Amino acid sequence: MIHPTRQEDRDDGRMKPGKSLFDFPIHLGRGATAVSEPEFTGVDWYAGYDDRHGDDLDEGRIVSLFRFEESWTSWEMHPAGEEVVCVVQGHLTLHQELPDGSTQSHELGPGDYAINPRGAWHTADASEPVVALFVTPGKGTTHRPR
């Protein structure tokens, strides 16, 4: 059973219709809270996320689904914690540059997951449609061109 906990999550006493995790990530925060986020609009979205959850970023996590068909055009890094990447559909190769300077790659298919360590730069290659679930530390995500 779903229990709405905040007034903005209710519509005349009922839960609002479900949102797509592809478009509206969820913030998991302290006290086992889960908050639906505004629509994801790209890298600039993270600045607003910091503003909305600045007091909860040390433990906060973003849960999201992404669909892509091509290799990523950038690298990203999460200095505040580990990220879980779980493939739901398709296959991808996850590349990591670890903080100690070493590199590794993981071939992932449906149901497979990998963990991007804190401070590891990572990117992905895909040559087919992929759907992946991400559980990402909310604080300090950084991007660089590939």
C-alpha positions as CSV (number, residue, x, y, z in Angstrom):
1,M,0.0,0.0,0.0
2,I,1.2,3.5,-0.8
3,H,1.0,6.1,1.9
4,P,1.3,9.7,0.8
5,T,3.3,11.6,3.4
6,R,3.2,15.2,2.1
7,Q,0.3,17.3,1.0
8,E,1.9,18.0,-2.4
9,D,1.8,14.3,-3.1
10,R,-1.9,14.1,-2.6
11,D,-4.8,15.1,-4.9
12,D,-8.2,15.3,-3.1
13,G,-7.0,12.7,-0.6
14,R,-5.6,10.3,-3.2
15,M,-2.1,9.9,-4.5
16,K,-1.3,11.8,-7.7
17,P,-1.0,9.5,-10.7
18,G,2.4,7.8,-11.1
19,K,5.3,9.5,-12.7
20,S,7.9,8.1,-15.0
21,L,11.3,7.4,-13.4
22,F,12.7,8.2,-16.9
23,D,11.6,11.9,-16.5
24,F,11.1,12.5,-12.8
25,P,13.9,11.1,-10.5
26,I,13.4,10.3,-6.9
27,H,15.4,11.8,-4.0
28,L,16.1,9.3,-1.2
29,G,17.0,11.2,1.9
30,R,17.6,11.0,5.6
31,G,14.9,9.4,7.7
32,A,14.0,7.0,4.8
33,T,12.2,9.8,2.9
34,A,11.4,9.6,-0.8
35,V,10.6,12.8,-2.7
36,S,9.6,13.0,-6.4
37,E,11.8,15.5,-8.2
38,P,11.1,18.0,-11.0
39,E,11.5,16.8,-14.5
40,F,15.2,16.0,-15.4
41,T,16.3,18.5,-18.0
42,G,20.0,17.7,-18.4
43,V,23.3,18.5,-16.6
44,D,21.9,21.9,-15.4
45,W,19.2,20.1,-13.4
46,Y,21.8,19.2,-10.8
47,A,22.2,22.8,-9.7
48,G,18.5,22.9,-8.8
49,Y,18.8,19.6,-7.0
50,D,21.6,21.0,-4.8
51,D,19.3,24.0,-4.0
52,R,16.3,21.7,-3.1
53,H,18.3,19.3,-1.0
54,G,21.4,21.1,0.2
55,D,20.8,20.1,3.8
56,D,20.4,16.4,2.9
57,L,23.0,15.9,0.3
58,D,25.6,14.1,2.4
59,E,23.3,11.0,2.6
60,G,20.9,11.8,-0.3
61,R,20.6,9.6,-3.4
62,I,19.0,10.2,-6.7
63,V,17.2,7.2,-8.3
64,S,16.6,7.4,-12.0
65,L,16.1,5.5,-15.2
66,F,17.9,6.4,-18.4
67,R,17.3,5.1,-21.9
68,F,20.2,5.5,-24.5
69,E,21.3,3.9,-27.7
70,E,24.8,5.3,-28.2
71,S,27.9,5.8,-26.2
72,W,28.0,8.6,-23.7
73,T,29.7,11.8,-24.9
74,S,31.0,12.7,-21.4
75,W,32.5,11.3,-18.2
76,E,31.0,11.9,-14.8
77,M,32.3,11.5,-11.2
78,H,30.6,11.4,-7.8
79,P,33.0,12.6,-5.0
80,A,30.5,12.1,-2.2
81,G,29.8,8.4,-2.6
82,E,29.3,5.2,-4.7
83,E,26.9,5.0,-7.6
84,V,25.0,1.8,-8.5
85,V,24.4,1.2,-12.2
86,C,21.9,-1.7,-13.0
87,V,21.1,-2.6,-16.6
88,V,17.4,-3.4,-17.1
89,Q,17.4,-3.9,-20.9
90,G,20.2,-4.2,-23.5
91,H,23.9,-4.3,-23.0
92,L,26.6,-1.7,-22.2
93,T,30.2,-1.4,-21.3
94,L,30.9,0.7,-18.3
95,H,34.4,2.2,-18.2
96,Q,35.9,3.5,-14.9
97,E,39.0,5.5,-14.2
98,L,39.6,4.8,-10.5
99,P,41.1,7.3,-8.0
100,D,44.4,5.3,-7.9
101,G,44.9,5.8,-11.6
102,S,43.9,2.3,-12.7
103,T,41.1,1.6,-15.2
104,Q,38.6,-1.1,-15.6
105,S,35.6,-2.0,-17.7
106,H,32.4,-4.0,-17.0
107,E,30.2,-5.7,-19.6
108,L,26.6,-5.4,-18.2
109,G,23.4,-7.1,-19.5
110,P,19.9,-7.3,-18.1
111,G,20.0,-7.7,-14.3
112,D,23.7,-7.0,-14.1
113,Y,25.0,-4.2,-12.0
114,A,28.3,-2.4,-11.2
115,I,29.3,0.0,-8.6
116,N,31.2,3.2,-9.5
117,P,33.5,3.9,-6.5
118,R,33.6,7.3,-4.9
119,G,35.7,9.6,-7.0
120,A,35.9,7.3,-10.0
121,W,35.4,8.9,-13.4
122,H,33.0,6.7,-15.5
123,T,31.4,6.6,-18.9
124,A,29.6,4.0,-21.0
125,D,29.5,2.5,-24.5
126,A,26.4,1.1,-26.0
127,S,25.7,-0.1,-29.6
128,E,22.0,-1.0,-29.0
129,P,19.1,0.4,-27.0
130,V,19.8,0.3,-23.2
131,V,17.7,1.0,-20.2
132,A,19.6,1.4,-16.9
133,L,18.7,2.2,-13.3
134,F,21.0,4.6,-11.5
135,V,21.3,5.1,-7.7
136,T,23.5,8.2,-7.5
137,P,25.0,10.2,-4.6
138,G,23.3,13.6,-4.8
139,K,26.2,15.8,-3.8
140,G,28.9,17.2,-6.1
141,T,28.4,15.3,-9.4
142,T,31.0,16.5,-11.9
143,H,31.1,16.1,-15.7
144,R,33.9,16.4,-18.2
145,P,34.0,15.9,-22.0
146,R,34.9,12.4,-23.3
